[in-house]
Amino acid sequence: MATTARRGMSWVAMGLFSASTVINFSNTGALAEYGLGCIVLYVVPALVFLLPAAVVSAELGSTWKGGIFEWVHEAFGERWAFSAAWQQWMQNVLFCPLLLSFVAGDLAFLIDPELARNGTFNAAVVVLCFGGATLVSMRGIRRAARFATITAVVGIALPTLLLAVLAAVYLKSGHRSAVPLDRHHVVPPGHGFRGLVLVVGNFLAYGGVEVTAVHAREMRSPERGYPKSMALMAILAFVVFVTSSLGTAIAVVNHRIVLSASLMQAFDHYFRTFQVRWATPIMASLYILAALGTVVSWMSGPSHGMLAVGRRGLLPPFFQRTNRQGAPTGVLAVQAALVMLIAAAFVVVRNVNEVYWVLEAATTELYIVMYVIMFLAAIRLRKVRASTHRGFRAPLLPALAALGGVACAAGFVLGLLPPAALPIHHHARYVVLLTLVVGSLSSVPFYLLAFRKADWAPVVARTPVA
């Protein structure tokens, strides 16, 4: 009975589950500064990154179970499979505090907007919310998927629709937009290489396409349904991103945007204009739900990927532990401890926006490495596993994977440069520091493989209980 229930996820449910993974509002405020030009900044990454990543994930996810670790293992063996799974998991560890800082910004609007700039408040919210999300994840994937799907509808779709309506009515009633909306501003202004950094960072606004692939086999018909879920996810992500950034740009003047609370600033402005400010706490609550759903979605995929790594004997036995629901308790515990340490940065560093940009840069660089490996694995599997039946055989996969790989490689180089929005005076020191951080974190899998111990032998996987 439990097995049937787990394998009964529809493609719509998987699409919403995937959307809750991909859609987050970490770049909404930054892209809103470009006004109408944000459309281009979302379209370009969608074409050179989202399309290749979604197509590759659809083919690999409908053919091989187990997600990124198994895909790369089939193509390049355990060394690079471990590296790819590690990059995915580690960027998740860095990304969650970044995302939960937006929860702190939303909560601040319920208490005192100035708290959005308070490091201690941000750190406390990150720790408490991540702890709650960890508890949800420990209840098993079926409950986690249900929670993420509900939050995708209630916390993402509904607020986005309302934001679009508010912005349209606001302009229609004669109010002036905070940014120009004529056709001359469709193309964003250039700022040289430093301006391109924000574009590169926006590649990973669509990051997470492959995360839910580890659960594709729990669908009713993954061969036919998983590609549909990827298409649904891609459409929803693009529409939500563009609507959110434009809705914010119309309402909030650039220099007043708080990166971790930009959407709430927009809603607060609209609600004050239409004299319904009592609705602001409601919207804050919905966005908090959306962020928690995204965190839960992110926890499920990468953590199960690291569980697969552990069960191959590549990690200490602690990482191989699961509970009765099949949740990787060992991985989740280590993840929670690391997030708590990262949250301390909000207390130590006075400028919350500075912490945001450092986490954003490190997250982007780590994740780009994983995507390069994934694209290369897809190309190689077309050669070495050519006879394997594909649930979905992607058209032009080698070309699309090559496009995605080249875009990611270029993005990695540009991502080392400090963004124009961040007031950094010592550019060389920033580049060296970021390179050392990314290089050190990326080398961990190879270090663990070099010093692997005999008592890390694989354990027998428990049968999950729903």
C-alpha positions as CSV (number, residue, x, y, z in Angstrom):
1,M,0.0,0.0,0.0
2,A,2.8,2.4,0.9
3,T,4.7,1.7,-2.3
4,T,1.6,2.3,-4.4
5,A,1.0,5.6,-2.7
6,R,4.6,6.7,-3.2
7,R,4.5,5.8,-6.9
8,G,1.3,7.6,-7.5
9,M,2.5,11.2,-7.9
10,S,0.9,12.8,-11.0
11,W,3.0,14.9,-13.5
12,V,1.1,18.0,-12.4
13,A,2.1,17.3,-8.7
14,M,5.7,16.7,-9.8
15,G,5.6,19.9,-11.9
16,L,4.5,21.9,-8.9
17,F,7.0,20.1,-6.6
18,S,9.7,21.0,-9.1
19,A,8.5,24.5,-9.4
20,S,8.7,25.0,-5.7
21,T,12.3,23.9,-6.0
22,V,13.2,26.2,-8.8
23,I,11.2,29.3,-8.0
24,N,12.7,31.5,-5.3
25,F,12.8,35.2,-5.0
26,S,16.5,35.7,-4.2
27,N,17.1,37.7,-7.4
28,T,13.8,39.5,-7.5
29,G,15.0,42.7,-5.9
30,A,18.3,42.8,-7.9
31,L,16.6,42.3,-11.2
32,A,13.9,44.8,-10.4
33,E,16.5,47.5,-10.6
34,Y,16.6,46.9,-14.3
35,G,12.9,47.7,-14.7
36,L,11.5,46.5,-18.0
37,G,15.0,45.2,-18.9
38,C,14.6,42.4,-16.4
39,I,12.6,40.6,-19.1
40,V,15.7,40.2,-21.2
41,L,17.7,39.2,-18.1
42,Y,15.2,36.3,-17.5
43,V,14.8,35.4,-21.2
44,V,18.6,34.9,-21.9
45,P,19.2,32.5,-19.0
46,A,16.0,30.7,-19.9
47,L,17.3,30.0,-23.4
48,V,20.9,29.2,-22.7
49,F,20.5,27.5,-19.4
50,L,16.9,26.6,-18.4
51,L,16.0,25.0,-21.7
52,P,19.2,22.8,-21.9
53,A,18.9,21.8,-18.2
54,A,15.2,21.0,-18.4
55,V,15.7,18.9,-21.5
56,V,18.7,17.0,-20.2
57,S,17.0,16.4,-16.8
58,A,13.9,15.1,-18.6
59,E,15.8,12.5,-20.6
60,L,18.1,11.4,-17.7
61,G,15.4,11.5,-15.1
62,S,13.0,9.4,-17.2
63,T,15.7,6.8,-18.0
64,W,18.0,6.4,-14.9
65,K,16.8,6.6,-11.3
66,G,18.8,8.2,-8.5
67,G,19.3,11.7,-9.7
68,I,22.6,13.5,-10.4
69,F,24.8,10.9,-8.6
70,E,23.5,8.0,-10.7
71,W,23.6,9.9,-14.0
72,V,27.2,10.9,-13.6
73,H,28.1,7.5,-12.2
74,E,26.8,5.9,-15.4
75,A,28.9,8.3,-17.5
76,F,32.1,8.9,-15.6
77,G,32.3,6.6,-12.5
78,E,32.1,7.2,-8.8
79,R,34.8,9.9,-8.5
80,W,33.0,12.5,-10.6
81,A,29.6,11.3,-9.5
82,F,30.6,12.0,-5.9
83,S,31.9,15.4,-7.0
84,A,28.6,16.3,-8.7
85,A,26.4,15.2,-5.8
86,W,28.6,17.1,-3.4
87,Q,28.4,20.3,-5.4
88,Q,24.6,20.0,-5.5
89,W,24.4,19.4,-1.8
90,M,27.0,22.0,-0.7
91,Q,25.4,24.8,-2.8
92,N,22.1,23.8,-1.1
93,V,23.7,24.3,2.3
94,L,24.8,27.8,1.2
95,F,21.6,28.6,-0.6
96,C,19.2,27.9,2.3
97,P,20.4,30.7,4.6
98,L,20.2,33.0,1.5
99,L,16.6,32.0,0.8
100,L,15.6,32.1,4.5
101,S,16.9,35.7,4.8
102,F,13.9,36.5,2.6
103,V,11.7,34.9,5.2
104,A,13.4,37.2,7.8
105,G,12.6,40.2,5.5
106,D,8.9,39.1,5.3
107,L,8.7,38.6,9.0
108,A,10.2,42.1,9.6
109,F,7.2,43.6,7.8
110,L,5.0,41.9,10.4
111,I,7.0,43.4,13.3
112,D,9.3,46.3,12.3
113,P,10.6,46.8,8.7
114,E,14.0,47.9,10.1
115,L,14.6,44.4,11.4
116,A,15.2,43.3,7.8
117,R,18.6,45.0,8.1
118,N,19.3,43.4,11.5
119,G,21.9,40.6,11.4
120,T,20.9,38.9,14.6
121,F,17.2,38.9,13.6
122,N,18.2,37.3,10.2
123,A,20.3,34.7,11.8
124,A,17.6,33.7,14.3
125,V,15.0,33.4,11.6
126,V,17.3,31.3,9.4
127,V,18.1,28.8,12.3
128,L,14.5,28.5,13.4
129,C,13.0,28.1,9.9
130,F,15.7,25.7,8.8
131,G,15.1,23.6,11.9
132,G,11.4,23.4,11.1
133,A,12.0,22.5,7.5
134,T,14.4,19.7,8.6
135,L,11.6,18.3,10.8
136,V,9.2,18.2,7.8
137,S,11.8,16.5,5.7
138,M,12.3,13.8,8.3
139,R,8.7,12.8,7.8
140,G,9.5,11.3,4.5
141,I,9.4,12.3,0.8
142,R,5.6,11.9,0.4
143,R,4.8,14.4,3.1
144,A,7.6,16.7,2.0
145,A,6.3,16.7,-1.6
146,R,2.7,17.4,-0.5
147,F,3.8,20.3,1.7
148,A,5.9,21.8,-1.2
149,T,3.1,21.4,-3.7
150,I,0.6,23.2,-1.4
151,T,3.1,26.0,-0.8
152,A,3.8,26.4,-4.5
153,V,0.1,27.1,-5.1
154,V,-0.7,29.1,-2.0
155,G,2.6,30.9,-1.5
156,I,3.8,31.4,-5.1
157,A,1.0,31.2,-7.7
158,L,-1.6,33.2,-5.8
159,P,0.7,36.1,-4.6
160,T,2.2,36.4,-8.1
161,L,-1.3,36.7,-9.7
162,L,-2.3,39.3,-7.1
163,L,0.9,41.3,-7.7
164,A,0.2,41.4,-11.4
165,V,-3.3,42.6,-10.8
166,L,-2.2,45.2,-8.3
167,A,0.5,46.6,-10.7
168,A,-1.9,46.8,-13.6
169,V,-4.6,48.6,-11.5
170,Y,-1.9,50.9,-10.1
171,L,-0.8,52.0,-13.5
172,K,-4.3,52.1,-14.9
173,S,-5.5,54.4,-12.1
174,G,-2.9,57.0,-13.1
175,H,0.0,56.3,-10.7
176,R,3.5,56.7,-12.0
177,S,5.9,53.7,-12.2
178,A,9.1,54.0,-10.3
179,V,11.0,52.9,-13.5
180,P,10.5,53.8,-17.1
181,L,8.2,51.3,-19.0
182,D,8.7,52.5,-22.6
183,R,10.2,50.3,-25.3
184,H,13.6,52.1,-25.1
185,H,14.2,50.4,-21.7
186,V,13.5,46.8,-22.8
187,V,17.2,46.3,-23.3
188,P,19.0,46.6,-19.9
189,P,21.8,49.2,-19.7
190,G,25.3,47.7,-19.9
191,H,27.9,48.0,-17.1
192,G,30.8,46.1,-18.7
193,F,31.9,42.8,-17.2
194,R,30.7,43.7,-13.7
195,G,27.2,44.2,-15.0
196,L,27.3,40.8,-16.6
197,V,27.9,39.2,-13.2
198,L,24.3,39.8,-12.3
199,V,23.2,38.1,-15.6
200,V,25.3,35.1,-14.8
201,G,24.0,34.9,-11.3
202,N,20.6,34.9,-12.8
203,F,21.4,31.6,-14.6
204,L,20.8,29.9,-11.3
205,A,17.5,31.7,-10.8
206,Y,16.5,28.6,-12.7
207,G,18.8,26.3,-10.7
208,G,17.2,23.2,-9.2
209,V,15.7,21.8,-12.4
210,E,17.3,18.4,-11.7
211,V,16.7,18.2,-8.0
212,T,13.4,16.4,-8.0
213,A,14.6,13.9,-10.6
214,V,15.7,11.7,-7.7
215,H,12.0,11.1,-7.1
216,A,10.9,10.6,-10.7
217,R,10.4,6.9,-10.2
218,E,7.8,7.7,-7.6
219,M,5.5,9.0,-10.3
220,R,2.7,7.0,-12.0
221,S,4.4,7.0,-15.3
222,P,7.8,8.8,-15.2
223,E,8.6,8.0,-18.8
224,R,5.7,10.1,-20.1
225,G,5.0,12.3,-17.0
226,Y,8.4,13.6,-16.0
227,P,9.1,15.6,-19.3
228,K,5.6,17.2,-18.9
229,S,6.4,18.2,-15.3
230,M,9.6,19.8,-16.5
231,A,7.7,21.8,-19.1
232,L,5.2,22.9,-16.5
233,M,8.0,23.9,-14.1
234,A,9.8,26.0,-16.8
235,I,6.7,27.9,-17.8
236,L,5.7,28.7,-14.2
237,A,9.2,29.7,-13.3
238,F,9.6,32.2,-16.1
239,V,6.1,33.8,-15.6
240,V,6.6,34.1,-11.8
241,F,10.1,35.6,-12.1
242,V,9.2,38.3,-14.6
243,T,5.9,39.2,-12.9
244,S,7.6,39.5,-9.5
245,S,10.5,41.7,-10.6
246,L,8.3,43.9,-12.8
247,G,5.7,44.3,-10.0
248,T,8.5,45.3,-7.6
249,A,10.2,47.7,-10.1
250,I,6.9,49.6,-10.7
251,A,6.3,50.2,-7.0
252,V,9.8,50.6,-5.3
253,V,12.4,53.1,-6.2
254,N,15.8,51.4,-6.9
255,H,17.9,52.9,-4.1
256,R,15.2,51.9,-1.5
257,I,15.1,48.2,-2.4
258,V,16.1,45.8,0.4
259,L,17.2,42.7,-1.4
260,S,15.8,40.4,1.3
261,A,12.4,42.2,1.5
262,S,11.8,43.6,-2.0
263,L,8.5,41.8,-2.7
264,M,7.1,42.9,0.7
265,Q,8.1,46.5,-0.1
266,A,6.2,46.3,-3.3
267,F,3.0,44.8,-1.7
268,D,3.2,47.3,1.2
269,H,3.4,50.2,-1.4
270,Y,0.4,48.9,-3.3
271,F,-1.6,48.2,-0.2
272,R,-0.9,51.7,1.2
273,T,-1.9,53.2,-2.1
274,F,-5.2,51.4,-2.2
275,Q,-5.7,51.8,1.6
276,V,-5.8,48.0,2.4
277,R,-2.5,47.9,4.3
278,W,-4.1,45.3,6.7
279,A,-3.4,42.8,3.9
280,T,0.4,43.2,4.2
281,P,0.8,40.6,7.0
282,I,-1.3,38.1,5.0
283,M,1.1,38.4,2.0
284,A,4.1,38.1,4.3
285,S,2.7,34.9,5.7
286,L,2.2,33.5,2.2
287,Y,5.7,34.3,1.1
288,I,7.0,32.7,4.2
289,L,5.2,29.5,3.3
290,A,6.6,29.6,-0.2
291,A,10.1,29.9,1.1
292,L,9.7,27.1,3.6
293,G,8.3,24.9,0.8
294,T,11.3,25.7,-1.4
295,V,13.7,24.8,1.4
296,V,11.9,21.5,2.0
297,S,12.0,20.7,-1.7
298,W,15.7,21.5,-1.8
299,M,16.4,19.4,1.3
300,S,14.8,16.3,-0.2
301,G,16.8,16.0,-3.5
302,P,20.4,16.8,-2.6
303,S,20.1,15.0,0.8
304,H,18.9,11.8,-0.8
305,G,21.8,12.3,-3.3
306,M,24.3,12.3,-0.5
307,L,22.6,9.3,1.0
308,A,23.2,7.5,-2.2
309,V,26.9,8.5,-2.0
310,G,27.1,7.3,1.6
311,R,25.5,3.9,0.7
312,R,28.2,3.4,-1.9
313,G,30.7,3.5,1.0
314,L,32.1,7.0,0.0
315,L,31.1,8.7,3.2
316,P,31.4,7.8,6.9
317,P,28.6,5.5,8.3
318,F,26.8,8.5,9.9
319,F,25.8,9.8,6.5
320,Q,24.2,6.4,5.7
321,R,21.6,6.7,8.5
322,T,17.9,6.9,7.7
323,N,14.7,6.7,9.8
324,R,11.6,4.6,9.4
325,Q,10.3,7.0,6.7
326,G,13.5,6.6,4.7
327,A,14.7,10.2,5.4
328,P,18.5,10.6,5.5
329,T,18.7,11.7,9.1
330,G,22.5,11.7,9.2
331,V,22.8,14.0,6.2
332,L,20.1,16.3,7.4
333,A,21.7,16.6,10.8
334,V,25.1,17.6,9.3
335,Q,23.3,20.0,7.0
336,A,21.5,21.7,9.9
337,A,24.7,22.2,11.8
338,L,26.4,23.8,8.8
339,V,23.5,26.1,8.1
340,M,23.7,27.3,11.8
341,L,27.3,28.1,11.4
342,I,26.6,30.1,8.1
343,A,23.8,31.9,9.8
344,A,26.3,33.3,12.3
345,A,27.7,35.4,9.4
346,F,24.6,37.6,9.6
347,V,25.6,38.5,13.2
348,V,29.3,39.0,12.5
349,V,29.0,41.0,9.3
350,R,27.1,44.3,9.8
351,N,25.9,44.7,6.2
352,V,23.1,42.1,5.5
353,N,23.3,42.8,1.8
354,E,27.0,41.9,1.8
355,V,26.3,38.5,3.3
356,Y,23.6,38.0,0.7
357,W,26.0,38.7,-2.2
358,V,28.8,36.5,-0.8
359,L,26.4,33.6,-0.4
360,E,24.9,34.2,-3.8
361,A,28.4,34.2,-5.5
362,A,29.6,31.0,-3.7
363,T,26.3,29.2,-4.4
364,T,26.4,30.2,-8.1
365,E,30.0,29.0,-8.6
366,L,29.5,25.7,-6.9
367,Y,26.3,24.9,-8.7
368,I,27.7,25.8,-12.1
369,V,30.4,23.2,-11.7
370,M,27.7,20.6,-11.1
371,Y,25.8,21.6,-14.2
372,V,28.9,21.4,-16.4
373,I,29.4,17.8,-15.2
374,M,25.7,17.0,-15.8
375,F,25.8,18.4,-19.3
376,L,29.0,16.4,-20.1
377,A,27.4,13.3,-18.6
378,A,24.4,13.6,-20.8
379,I,26.6,13.9,-24.0
380,R,28.7,10.9,-22.9
381,L,25.7,8.7,-22.1
382,R,24.4,9.2,-25.6
383,K,27.6,7.5,-26.7
384,V,28.3,4.8,-24.1
385,R,24.7,4.0,-23.3
386,A,23.3,4.5,-26.8
387,S,21.3,1.2,-26.7
388,T,19.6,2.0,-23.4
389,H,15.9,2.7,-23.9
390,R,15.1,6.3,-23.0
391,G,11.7,7.1,-21.3
392,F,12.0,10.5,-23.1
393,R,14.5,10.9,-25.9
394,A,15.3,14.7,-26.1
395,P,15.7,16.2,-29.5
396,L,19.1,17.8,-30.2
397,L,20.3,16.8,-26.8
398,P,24.1,16.9,-27.6
399,A,23.7,20.4,-29.1
400,L,21.6,21.7,-26.2
401,A,23.9,20.1,-23.6
402,A,26.9,21.7,-25.3
403,L,25.1,25.1,-25.3
404,G,24.3,24.7,-21.6
405,G,27.9,23.6,-20.8
406,V,29.5,26.5,-22.6
407,A,27.1,29.0,-21.0
408,C,27.9,27.6,-17.6
409,A,31.7,27.6,-18.2
410,A,31.5,31.3,-19.3
411,G,29.3,32.0,-16.3
412,F,31.8,30.5,-13.9
413,V,34.5,32.8,-15.1
414,L,32.3,35.9,-15.0
415,G,30.9,34.9,-11.6
416,L,34.2,35.4,-10.0
417,L,34.0,39.1,-10.6
418,P,32.2,41.3,-7.9
419,P,28.7,42.5,-9.0
420,A,28.3,46.2,-9.8
421,A,25.7,46.5,-7.0
422,L,28.2,45.5,-4.3
423,P,30.5,48.3,-3.1
424,I,33.8,46.3,-3.1
425,H,37.0,48.4,-3.1
426,H,39.5,45.5,-3.3
427,H,38.4,43.6,-6.3
428,A,41.5,41.3,-6.5
429,R,41.1,40.3,-2.9
430,Y,37.4,39.5,-3.5
431,V,38.3,37.3,-6.5
432,V,41.1,35.5,-4.6
433,L,38.9,34.9,-1.6
434,L,35.9,33.6,-3.6
435,T,38.2,31.3,-5.7
436,L,39.7,29.9,-2.5
437,V,36.3,29.3,-0.9
438,V,34.9,27.6,-4.0
439,G,38.1,25.6,-4.7
440,S,38.3,24.4,-1.1
441,L,34.7,23.3,-1.0
442,S,35.0,21.6,-4.4
443,S,38.0,19.6,-3.4
444,V,36.3,17.9,-0.4
445,P,35.0,14.9,-2.3
446,F,38.5,14.1,-3.7
447,Y,40.0,14.5,-0.2
448,L,37.4,12.1,1.3
449,L,38.0,9.6,-1.5
450,A,41.7,9.7,-0.9
451,F,41.3,9.0,2.8
452,R,38.4,6.6,2.6
453,K,38.3,4.0,5.4
454,A,37.4,0.3,5.3
455,D,34.6,0.8,7.9
456,W,32.8,3.1,5.4
457,A,31.5,0.0,3.7
458,P,28.0,0.3,2.3
459,V,25.0,-0.5,4.5
460,V,21.8,-2.2,3.5
461,A,19.1,0.4,2.7
462,R,16.0,0.3,4.8
463,T,12.6,0.1,3.2
464,P,10.9,3.5,3.6
465,V,7.6,3.7,5.4
466,A,5.2,6.3,4.2
